[in-house]
Amino acid sequence: MLGFAKSVFAGDSDVYLQAKQAYQTRNLPMLLEATETLKQRRSPLLPYLQYWQMILTVDQLSYDQVQAFLQENSESLISQRVRELWLKRLGRVQFWDQFVEMRGQMPMYYSLNDVGNQCYQVQAGIALDDPNAYEEGKKLLLAGKDLPADCQGMLEALQQVGVLDEKLLLTLYRDALFTNKTGLAKVLAKRSQKTDSGLLKQIDDMAQNPALALKKGGIQERSPYARALYLYAIHRQAKADLTLAKATYQKYSGLLDHDEKQLAQAYMALESARKHEPEALSAFAKVNTATLSSEQWEWYARSALRQQDWGMVLKVINDMPAALAEESTWRYWRARALIVKGQQADANQMLAKLSQERHFYGWLAAEDLGPVAGEPMATYQPTDEEVRQFSKLPAVKRMEALFEVEARYEARLEWMYLQDGLDDASRLVAAQYGMLKGWYDLAVLAADKTTRTHNFELRYPTPYRDYLQKASRSRAIDEAWVYGIIRQESRFMHYAKSSVGAGGLMQVMPTTAKWIAKKLGWSSYHDGMLHDIDTNVNLGTFYMRYTLDTFNGQEVMATAAYNAGPSRARRWAANTPLEGAIYAETIPFSETRNYVKKVLANAHMYAPRLGLPMLTLKKRLGTIPARSTGEIESVTTTISISEQE
């Protein structure tokens, strides 16, 4: 067993925490004192304190000071953060030559995360006559990101040369509204000559209460920016009540031009599809496909899939934008549609390529294809010496130090940045090191990033086996399924806590935990026990057994229920029996849809790892029984594991 020494000197933790507090309160003298202390100790944490210091003094920094830091901390995540900090300063003062030089020092695989700096990069290109800058700016705008004040210069430059014309401005404005980015919508509206201050107030009113805003009236029908508010109202209402949205459309459609009517109908078709309405296909058929967004194209295909209209499935996927049709999801369903249409040879060609990919659709494709010899999969087992050398890397020492001061978020960012520069074999060395350190989530992250050379023992680790095996047997549930849930929920981080409060290995919601504890007769249970491994596993596996019983042993529906609640999982069933893979593909919530597919793929891979009977993924997915007529949804979402959109 490899042993690793501690990386933080005694007392470094206290100094780091004091420095962090000083930074947060902008107490520069205290931060300088802490920085000097860690400098004398040569602590791996020193760059973080220096970075905080630079943030507080950015306007006083010199080029030489920045370069000295970068040379001393080359190839580190912090060096890229300092570059981003300095790039923003250069952008604000419009030193474009220096901006381009500094940007060029970043690794090719490092993307500027800060939107302000992305805007400055476009602005620098325009100022230096880069012919690609205008297209890059347009692409950035179409990405729909919120635009901070740093982007005003780029917007001005693009508008002056006609790239940001009224047509694009209106498109961006509508897109901002329909993604509920009303702040961005107002920024864009202000740049049009066809708007006034009254529109900005109407945007806020419509965001707050569409029905009341429509009742108040006062929307200028001559302005496409104002008429877009009718579309926004229809969009908002369609999510909650499709009947109400249709009534609103009928009432105001006479005020809309042809393109606006098409947009409104596309929004209603999308929500009809997400609600599994049988008329969704006919609703999409009325819309000019040039109007459809990527999401609408996907739900057009899902509507056809839900109705098992394989001819329409094939047509929609064939008509999709090429980039969308090339995603693994639609390559798989296109192949399935080809099989139904009798085009087996074409289908096999697609399935053969897809079967070499290591994900849900890759496994399904391999099963559809049958026992056909393919390209052998390369595997790699790191040596002890490789792991020992990896442990000596400065980035790894810094991560160890960050973990010791419980700066887990920063440590994870360091790990992700490190992975980007590694090849497959080195990523597996990193994964092996993560396993030895008990950084199971980081080990999985590294092993998951390999593209051609793999190690599935590292990608699908089995920590806490004693707890999970005991609980699985006690509840009479599939241990591979339990591991599949945990790998997706927490990546084996027993201290994990989600944004909605779910905690522990199995990410159980506190309200759910209390409900289960009461069922189990645990009179002394309290929230502080949620992160205890044994307690958490008992709570989570109880709920898994509960959902499995609720759905008569149907694992796909039980998995959907674990994430989104039993009533929703039941509601998503069809009026006729449905293939499990189609049920999973047509789950309305993207989070739950991806969750179910990943959990089932995990379970499929874990079974042989655990020495359990091997099921095909298709058999594991099974068939979803038809929803009973008039079925009463007696189980509320108050006991669900997570809340949804």
N, C-alpha and C positions, 0 to 999 in steps of 0.2 A: 504494500500500500504506500503510495506516494505521500509524503508529508510536506506541508508548506508552512513556512514561518509567518507570523503575524506581520502586517505591513505598516501599522501605525504605531508610532512611539507613544509611550504613556503620556497622557495629557493632551494629545493632539485632538481628540474628540471634543473636549471642552473648549479648546481654542477655536476649533472650526465652528462650533455652535454659537460661540460669542461673536465670531466674525460674521456669521450669517445674520444674526440679530442686528449687528451694527450696520450691515449693508441694507437690510430691510428698513431700518430707521434712519438711513442716510447719515450715520454717525461716522464720518470719515476718519477722525483721529483714532477712534477705537479700532476701526478696520485696519488702519495702517499699523497700529501696535500689534494686532494679531498676525498680520502678514509678516512683519519682521520676526516674530517669534517662530512661525513655521518655516521661514526662510533659514533661520539659524539651525533649525532641526533637520533641514532638507526633507521636509515632509512631502509625500506624494500629493497631498491636498493643496499645496501652495498655489498651483495655477488657478484654482477656483477663487481663492482670495484675491489674487492679482487681477483676475477677470472682473470681479465685483468692483474692485478699486477703479479699473478702467471705465466701467459703466458710469460711475459717479463723477469721473473727471474727464469724460470723453472730449469736452470742448477745450480742455487744456493739454490734451495729449499731443505729442509731436510724432512725426513720421518715424523718426529714429527710435523712439520708445516702443512703438508698435512693432517695428521690425526686430528689435532686440528680443521682445517677448516671443515673436513667431519663430525666430531662430532657436531659441532655447526650448521651445515646446513644439517643434515641428512634428507633423504627422499625428497630432492629437486632436481630439474633438474640440477642446478649448481653443486651440489655435484657429480653427474654422469659425468659432463663435466670435473671436476677436476680429477676424477678418470681416465678418458680417457687421460687427459694430463699427469698424472703421469705414467700411464701404458706405454705410448709411451717412456717416459724417461727410465723406467725400461727395456723395450724391447731393446732400443738402447745400453744399457750397459749390457744386457743379464743377469739380475738378475731374473731368471725364477721362483724361489720359491716365491719371493715377488710379481712377476707379477700374478701368479696363486692365491695367497692370496688376492691381491687387486681385481682381477676379480671376485672372489667369494663373495666379499662384495656387488656387484651390484645386484639389484632385478632380479629375474628370467625372468621377462617380458621385461627387458631392453636389447636391442641388441646393440652390439658395431657398431656404425655407421662409424667410421673411418676405412678405408680399411687397413691402416698401422697397426693398433692395431689388426685387424682380422688376419693379417699375423703373427704378433708377438704371437698371441694366438696359432696358429698352430705350430710355431717354439718352443714355450714353451712346448707344448705337446710332440713334437719330442724329445726335450732335456730331458724331464722327463719320457720318455718311455711310453707315453700314446698310447696304440695301436689304438685308434680312430683318432689320430692326422693326420695320412696319408690320411685317407678318407676325413676328414674335409678339409685338404689342397687341395685335388683334387676337392672337391665340390666348394671350394672358387674360384679356377682357372676356373672351368667350368661356373661360374656365369658371366664371361666375364667383370669383373670390371677392370678399369684402375689400374695398380699396381705402387704405388709410390716407392721411393728408400727404404723405410722401409720394403718392401717385398723381397728384394734381398736375405736376409738370409734364408727366407722360401723357395724360389726358389732353392737356392743352396742345402739346406737340402733335399728337395724332389727329386732333380736331383741325388744327391749322392746315395740315396737308391733305385733309379730306378722307383719311382712313376711317376716322370716327365720324361718319356722316350721320344724317338723320335716320337712315334706315337701320344702320348698326346700333345707333343709340337707342332706338325704339325696341329693337330685339333684346338688347341687354337689359333695358328697363323692364320689359315684360318678364324676362327670365328671372330677374331679381325679385319681382313681385311674387312669382309663382314658386319661389324657393323661400318665401317669407323673409327675404333680406330687404326690409323696407328702408333701412338706412342707406343701403347701396342704391336702391331705386330712386331715392330722393337726390343723392349725389348725381346720378345720371340725368334725372329730370331737370335739374338746375342748368345743365349744359345745353338744353334744347331751347330754341327760340319759340317753340310752340307751347310753352308751359307758363304758368304764373304761380305766385305764392299760394293761391288758394288750393292748387292741386296738392301741395305738400301736406296741408291739413287734411285733405280728403284721403290721402294715402293712409295716414294714421287712423282716421275714422274707420276706413274699410278694414284695416288690420285688426282693429279692436272689436268691431261688430258689423259684419257685412250687411245683415238685414236692416239694421238701424241706419247705416250709411245710405243704403239704397232708398229707404223711406224718406230720409232728409232731402234727397235729390241734390240739385245744383251742379250736377256733373256736366261739363261742357261737351256736348256731343260732336262738335266740330273738331276737337283735338283728339288724335289717336292716343295720346298719353292719358287723357281723361277717360276715353272709352275703354282703355285697358283695365280700368278699375271695375268695369262690368265683368270682364273676363276673370279678374282676380276674385270677385265675389262668387262667381260660378265655380271657380276652382276650389275656393275655401268651402263652399257649401257642399260640393260633390263629395268631399272627403267624409263629411258627417252625415249628409242626407241627400242621396242622389235624386230623390223625387223633388225635393225643394230646389235643387240646382236646375233640374229640367224645367221647373215652373219659372224660375228666374230667367232662364234662357228664352223661353217662349215669350215672356213679357218684354224683354229688352232686345231680342234678336233683330228687330226692325231698325234699331239704331246702329247696328254693326255692319261693317263692310264684309265682303266675301271671305277675305283672309281671316278676319276676326271670328267669323262664324265657324270657320274650319278649326281654329285654335280652341274655341269653346267646346266644339264637338269632340275634339281629341282629348280634352281634359275629362269630359264626361265618359268617354269610352274607356279611358284608363281606369277611372274609379269603378266603372261597371265591371271591368275585368278583375280588379283587385277584390271586389266584393263577390266574385264568381257568379255574376248575373249571366243567364243564358243568352241575353241579347247583346253581350259584349262584342261578339264577332261581327254581327250586323252593324253595330255602332262604329266599329273600326272601318268597316267596308265603305262607309259614307264619307270617310275623311281622305283627303288627298295625302298620299303617303309622304310627299315632300314636307308636310307639316309635322310629321311625327318626330318626337324626340327619341333618344336611345331607350329610355324607360318605357315609352309608349310602344315602340317596336317590340320590346321584350314581352310586354303584357299582351300584345296582339298575338304573339306566338304562344304564350302560355294559355290564352283563351282557347286557341285551336287545340292545344295539347289537352287541356282540361276536358274538352268535348270529344277528344280522341278523333278529331277530323284530320287524319294524317296527310291528306292531300293539301289541306290548308296549312298545316304545320310546315310542309315542304315549301309551299309557295311563299309564305311569310319569311322564312329563313333565307330563301333564295333572293328575296327582294330587299332584305335588310342591308344597311350600309356594310361594306365588306369587312371593316375592322370589327364590327359587332358580330357578324356571322362567323368570324374566325375564332371567337372565344370558345373555350372548351365546351361550355354548356350547349351552345347551338350547333357545334360540330357533332356532338353526341346525338342530339335529338334529330338533326338532319339525317344522320346515318340510320337511326331507328325508323324514320319516315320512309327512307329509301327501301328498307327491308320490307315494310308493309306494302309498298308500291311494286315489289318484285324486282328491285334493282340491287340484288344481293352483291354482285361484284363491286359496284361503286361503293356500297355501304362497307364492305369488308376492307376496302382500301382506306377509307376514313377511320374505321375502327382500329386497324392495324397501327396507324400512326398515333392515334389517341391512347391506345393501350400501353404505350411506352411512357406515358406521363403518369406521375405518382400523385393522384388525387381521386376524388369520388368518381368522376366520369372516366378516368383512366381505368379504375378497377371494373366499372360497369362494362366498358368497352371490351376489356380482356375477357369477361364472362360471355358477352355476346359473340365474341369472335371464336371462343372455344380454344382447345389446345393446339395453338399454332406456334411454331418456333419463331421467336422474335430476337431482337438484339439482346445479347446477354447483359445483365445489369452489373455494373462495376461496383464493388464494395471496397471499403477501406477500414482497417483497424489501426488506430493510432498506437504508437509505441510509448513506453514510459518515458523514454528520453525526449521524444517530441513534446510530450505534455510538460515535462520539467522545463524545457527551453521556453515553451509558451508562457509558463508562469513567471518568467523573468522579464517579460515585456513591460516597459513603463506603463502602458495603458492598463495592463492587467494589475500591476501594483496599485495604480490609481483606483481601479475598480474595487480592489480589496479594501482599500482605505475608505472608499465611499460606503461600502456595505457596513463597515465597522462603525460608522457614524450614522447609520440608517438612512443614508441618502440614496435610497434604492432607485428612485426615478433617474437621478443623474448617472448612477452606475449602469442602468439599463441603456441609456442613451450612448454611453461610452462603448458598451458591448455592441450595440447595433452599428455604430460608426466603424468599429474595428472589423466587423464581419464584411463590410462592403469592400474592403481591400484584400480579402483572403480568397484563395481558390478552394475547391471542394475539399481536398485533403486537409488543408489548414483549418477549415471550418469544423471538420470532424475532430481534429485535435482540440479545438476550442470547446466543442461539445463534451468531449471526454473530460477536459479540465473542469467544466461547469458541473458535470455529474459528480466528480470527486469533491468539489466544494459544496455540493448541495444546492447549487444554483440551477435547479431543475428547469425553470422556465427559460433561462438563458441557454441552457444546453439544448433544449428542444428548438429554440429559435435558431441556433447555429446549425443544427442537423437538418432543420427544415429548409434551409436556404441552399442546400446542395442541388446541383442541376443534373449532373451525369454520374457522379460517384457518390454512393450513399452508404449509410449504416443505420439500419432500421432498429437496431437495439438502442441506439442513441436517440433516434427520432421518436421512438415510442418506449420511453423508459418505464420501469415498473417499481417506483419507490413506494414505501408504505404498504408493501404487499401483505404483511400480517394483518393490518387493520382492514384492508379492503377485502381480502379473502374471507376473513371471519364474518364481516358484515354481509358480504354477498351471499355466503352460505346461510347465514341466519335469516336473511330476507328471501332466500330462494330466487335470486336474480342473477343474471349473467355478469360475471366479474369483468369480462371484456367490455361490456356496455358501461359498467361503472367507471372503468379506466377511460373509456371514450368520453364520458361526461366530464370527468375531472381534467383530462388533458385540454378540453375545450374551455372549461369554466375558469380554471386558475393556473394551468400549466404546473400544477403541483406546488403552488405557493400557499402554504397553510395560513399565512398572514394576509392574503389577498383580500381587498375590500373594493367593491365596485362603486361607481358613482351614485347608484341608487341604494347603497347600503348592504347589498348581499356580501356575505363574508365566508372566509375559510376555503378549504380545498374544494368543496362542492358548491360554494357560492349560494348559500341558503339565505333567504331574506329573513330579517329578525322576526317579522310577523308570522312567517311560515314556521320558523323554528319554535316559537311559542305555541303555535297550534299543534305541532308535532309533539312537543314536550308534554303538553296536556294529554294528548292521546296515549303517550307512553307512560303517563303517571309520574313524570319527573317533577315533583313539587318544588324542588330546590333549584330548578333551572333559571339562569339569568343570562343576559346578552353577553356578558364577559366570557361565557363558555363557548361561544360560537367559533372561536379560533382554535380551541382544543381539538387536536386531530381526531381522537377517538369519538368525541361528542359530535363533531361535524359530520364525520362519515356515517355515524348512526342516524343522524337527522336526515342527511341527504339520501341514503339508501332506503330509509323508511318512505320518503316521498316518492322515490323511484318505484318502489313496490306499489304504493298507492296509485300512481298514475298508470302503471301497468295493469293493475286490477280494474281500474276505471275503464280502460280500453281493451279489456279481454285479451291481454297479452300482446297487443299490437305495439311493437317497439317504436315505430316511427311516430305514431300519435302520442305515445307516452313521452318521447323525447321532446316533441313540440310542446307538450303540456308542461314539462319541466322548465322550459324557457319562458313560455307565454301564458301558461295557465290552462287548465282542463277545458273550460268553456270555449275558449278560442280554438283549441285543437279539435274539439268536437264540431264546432261551427264550420271548420274548413273541409270537413268531409263532403263528399258529393252525394247526390241522390241515387247514384248507381255505384257499384264497386269500382275502386280506382287502384291502379298500380301504385305501389308505395313510392316509387321514384317520381311519378307524376304528382302525387299528393305533395311530396316534399318540394318539387319545383314550383308549385302554384300556391305556396304559402304566401299570404299578402305582405307580411313584414319581412323586409330583407334580412334583418338581424336573425330572426328565427329560421328563415329559409336556409341561410348559410350555416347556421348553428346545427340544424338537423342533419344536413348533408355531411358536415365535418364530424359530428359525433358518430354517425353510423359508419363512416369511412374509418374513423379511429377504432371503433369496436371490431370492424372487419380485420384490421391489422393486428389488434391486440390478442385475438383468440389464439393464433399459433404461438405468439410470444409467451402466453400464459399456459400453454399445453392443454388448451381447451378444444373441444370438437370444432372443426372448421366448418362454418356456414358460408355459402356464397353470399355476396352482398345483396343479390336480388332476393334470396330467400329471407335474409334478415329484414329487408325492406317490406317484403310480403305484399298483401293486398289489403287495402283499406275498405272495410265494409261500408255499405250504403248507409247514409244517415236516415234514421227512422223518421217517418212522417210525424210532425208535431212533437218531436223529441223535446223534452224539457231540460234546459241547461241549468241543472241544480247546483253545479259547482261554480262558485264565483272566483274572480281573479284575486281576491284578497289572500288566497293561499298560494298564489303563483310565486315562482322563484324570482322573476324579474318583471318590471313594468315595461310596457312597450309604447311605441308612438301612437 
